[in-house]
Amino acid sequence: MIRYVEDVSPGDATGRVAEIYGQIRRDFGAVPDPFLLHSASPRLLGGVWAVCRETLVAGRAPRHLTELVATVVSQINSCPYCVDAHTTMLRADGRGALAGSLLVGEKREGVDGETRDLARWAAATRSPGAAVLADPPFDAELAPELIGTAAAFHYINRMVTILASPSPFPGPRALRPLTTRIAPRLFARAVKRPKTAGDSLRFVEQAELPEDMGWAKGSPPVADAFAGFTAVIEDEVQEAMGSDARAVVQDRVGAWSGEDQELSRAWVEPAVTELSEPEAPAARLGLLAALAPHQIDDAAVAAYRAHEPADRRLLALLAWSSIQAARRVGTWCAS
């Protein structure tokens, strides 16, 4: 179930959205909430699918390694939906033991050195200066896909936390063991189907790769996907969030070192006190999306909606704010 914005269901999709959904179903196996929640903006939907496909699904890195990164990043961001979804995809790839070890905890007993070291790397992506980030446990040729997957999920985790339900599996929790056994079978064919890198790029616009995403240059499909997605976000946010509000978010994210914020929202108010309406509620919501998405509630959304009622603008604000944090993480991974 999607909150705060109205999504386009696969059965009702037409035009560009239907075309994107068709490729998602073919290559991913279904159209899950992380894509549905972007459907109010076909441009953003195409962009998020492109960065996800060209890193997680169709890159040079083995699928179980990108799924491992997606899972561990989702764990450190406390995104249970994405943890459930990507341990399911690991099982669909025949990596049930690896999925189970990731769910057990930090010891991750029973996995080989490669996956254990990569899990340590993914867990450190919110720890700038960590030794494992400076000496990553993978070859340089895989960096665009693995760093790209990490950056993509630092973005996706935020959007899912704000807009989606806590789990991809409907129904009572008592049925979860049965669901987790059945679900991988539904995705196995899509996981194993050969994929051609770059097939999603027709859904994004050509753009120049931002300097802080230089880690993507080793893979033209990854670079083009991130360049197009960030350009669309920057364009869409112009009408959703004023320049003063954007500056507040950029300043705070630029000083962020991966730490969790206070449990209350008191940390937000000093940053927005000098802003006037409608900049203050936009900046407040943007700060929460970037740095504390779990703290967003109906009141924070309603305060923004009072000035900007359109779904597309709310989605653009959340996407822009979330990508600011993801881009900062990417710079730590490439240092």
N, C-alpha and C positions, 0 to 999 in steps of 0.2 A: 504494500500500500504506500502511495506517495502522498506526502504532506505538503501543504502550503502552495503548491502549484498543480495545475491540472495536466496530467500526462496524456499522451496519445496512445491508446492501446494498439497492439499489433493488428487487431481485427479492424480497427477504424482508420489505420494509417493510409495516407495517399501521397502521391508525388514523391518528393525528396525523402521524407521520413520513411515511407514504405520501402524505398530503394535501400536506404541505410539499414533498416530493420532486416531486410532480406539477406544482406551480407552478414549481419550479426548472427542471425539464425544459422546460416551456412557454416560460418567459421567458429562460432562460439557455442552453438547448440540451442540457444534460446535468447530471448531479449529480456535480460534481467533489469532490476530496478536501477542500477547505476546508469543505464542508458535511457530507460523510460523517463527518469526524472529530468533529463535534458531535452525532452522532445518538444517543450514549448518553444524552443529555438532550434530549428533545423541546422543552423550553422554551428551552434555549440554541440549538438548531437553528433554531427559529422566529425567535429574536431576531437571530442573525447573518445569516440570510437577509433579514430585514426591513431591517436597516441597509444591507446590500449592495444589495438591489434598489432601495430608495427613493433611494439616492445614485448608484450606478454605472449602474443599468439603466433606471430609470423616472423620473428627475428632469427638470428643465427644461434642465439643461446638456446640450449635444450629446454623444452617446455617445463620439465620438473624444476629447473633452476629458477625460471621466472615466476612460476607459481609459488615456489618457496619464498622468494623475495616478497611477492604480493601478500602472502600469509603473514610473514613476520612483521612487515611494516604495518599491516592491519592490526596485529597484536599490540604493538607499541603505541598505536593510536587509539586503542580500545574501540575497535569497529567490529563488533561480533558478526554483523551481516557478512562482511568481506572475509573474515576468518572462516566462517562456515562455507561460504561460496568457494573459496580457493583451496581449502582442504578437500572439498568435494571434487574439484578439478584435478587435484593430485591423485585422488583415488581413481578418477576416470582415466588417468594416464598410467594406471597400474602401480602407483606409488603409495599404496595404503600404509605401509610401515612408516614411510617418511611423514605422511599426514598425521599419523598417530603420534609420532615422536614430537612433532611441532606442538601438538596440543597438550603434551605432558608437562612441558616447562623448559627451563633453561638448560637442564642437563642434556636433553635430546639424546639419550642413550640409544644405541642400536643403529645410528646413522653413520655413514662413512665420513671421512675427514673433509671431503670437498663440500658436502652439504652442511656439515656442522660449521665449517669456517664461513660459508656463505651466509648461514643463519646469523652468525655473530656479526658479520658485516651489515646485514639488513637491520639488525637490532640496534646498531650504532648510528644509523642514519639521522637520528636526532641528537647526536653527541658530537658536535663539531670539535675537531682536534683529536678524536679517537685514533689510536695507532692503526687500527684495522682499516680506517678510511684512507689513510695515507699509503697503506700497503695492501690493497684489496686482493682477495683470494681468487682472482680470475684474470684471464688474459685481456690485454687492452682491446682486442678485437670484439670482445663481448661487452665492453663497458657501455656502449650506447644502449643496448637492450636492457642490461641489468640496472644501470643508473636510471635509465628511462622508466623501467618498471617501478622502481622505488619512487621516483618523482611523480609518476602517474598515480600511484596509490596514496601518496601523501595528499594529493588533490582529491581523488575519488573518495577516500575515507571521510574527508570533511563533508563533501556533498551528500554522501550516503547517511552520515550521522545526522545531518540537519533534515534531510528530505525523505528518507526511506524508513521502512520498518526495521526492527532489530535483527530479523532473520530472513533469509530467502526461503525458509521452509514454513509454509502455513500449517495451521492446526496445533493441537495440544503438544506441549513439550514431551509428554509421555510417549508420543509417537516418533520422537526425534531419532532414536536408534534405527527404527525401520526406515525412516526417510533417508538417513545418511547411507544406508545400504543400497537403496534403490536408485537414488539420484545419480550416482556416478555412472550407472549403466545408460542413463539418458544422454549423457554428455560424451561418452567414450568415442562414438563414431566421429563427432566433430573434432575432438581433441586429436585423433589420429589421422584425420584427413589432411593430405598435403596442402600447403598454402604458399602462395606466391607473395613475397614481400612487395609492398607498395600498392597492393590492390585497393586499399582504402583511400589513397591520396586524391582520388577524384572527388572526395567529399570535403576536402579542405582547400582553401585558397593558397596560392603561392605567396610566400612572404620571406623576408630575411630572418635568419635565425638570430635571436637575441644573443648578445655577447655572453651573458651568464649561463647560456645553454651550450657552450662550446663542447661539452662532453658528448653531445649527440653527433658531432661532425663525422665520426668514423662510420656512420651508417646513413647514407642519403635518405632512405625511407623514414628513419626515426627523426632525423633532422627536419625533413620537410613536414612531418606530422606535427612536431612540436612548434615549428615556426608558424605553420598555418593556424594551429589552435590558439596560440598566444596572440596572434594578430587579430583573430576573430573576437577573442575575449576583450582585447583593448578597444576594439571598435564598438562592441555591444555595450560596454560599460559607460560610454560617454554620456548616454542619456539616462543611465540608471543611478549615477553617483557623481556628485560634483568633484571638481579638482581639489578643493580643500579637504573633503572627506577622504579622497584617495591618498592625499599626502599624509594624513594622520595614520592611515593603515600602513603605508609604505615605511614611514619612520619607525613605527613600533615593530613591524616585522623585521626591518633592517637591524634592529637591536636585539632581536630574539635569538637565543642560543639553544633552542630545543626544549626548554623547560616547560612544565605544566604551569598554568596560571592559577591564581587564587581560586578557592572554591566559590567565593562570592564574586559578584561582578563589580566590586568596588574599584578594581584596577582599571576598568574601562573609563570611568567617569572623568578623571583628571584630563584625559586625552581629548575629550569632546566638549568640555565646558565652555570653551571660547567659540564654538561653532554655532551658527544660527540654524533655524529650520530652513530647509529640510536636511541640511548637511549633518547635523548632530545624530539623528536616528540612523542615517546611512552609514556614518563612520562607526557608530556603536555596533551595528549589525555586522559591518565589515571586519571590525576587530575580533568580534566573537567568532565569525566564520573562519578567520585565519588562524586564531590562536586558542580558541576554546569553543569549538562547535557544539560540544555537549551542553553548553550553557545557553544556547539559543532556545527561546520559548515563544509561546504565542504572543506575549506582550511585545517582545523585541521585533517580531515580524510585523505585528499590527502597527507599531509606531512608524515603521518604514512605509507600510502599505497606505497609511493615511495620506502620504504625499505621492507615492508611486504605486498605484493599484495593479498595474499590469504584471502578469506572471513573468513575461519575458524580461522585464527589468529587474525583478527580484532575482531571477535566475542568473542574470548577468552580474549583479552585485556579488552574489554568493560565489559564482565561478571566478570572478576577478580576484576576490579576497582569498579564496582557497589556493589559487595558482601562485599568489605571492609567497605563501608559506612553502609550497612545493618547489618553487624556483630557488628559494633560499637553501632548502635541503640539498638540491642538486649541486649548488656551489660547494657545499661541505664535502659531498661525495667525490667531487672532481679535484679537490685541493691536493 
